[in-house]
Amino acid sequence: MPFAVGKRALAICDRCGFQVKYLALKEEWNGSRVCPECFETKHPQLEPSGKRADAEALRHARPDRDEPPVSAQDAATYQDFIDSRQF
């Protein structure tokens, strides 16, 4: 079934309620049909941004090293080495 062209038809703006020509109405992003004076484009912040996964792993991760505990004698030797290097 064909539809009428609507060149003489009138319509009501969904936002302001004024009577305007049917062909002058524009459809907004939310489905409202409004006159050219009331027409607003969709704000960019209403578009969802691309979701990325949270970074959870390192690219070149290494496992923990299993080292024996440091003895008191080793710690003292290291401290003597550090003390001798000070200016």
Helices and strands as residue ranges (DSSP letters): E 10-12, E 19-21, G 22-24, E 26-27, E 33-34, G 44-46, H 72-85
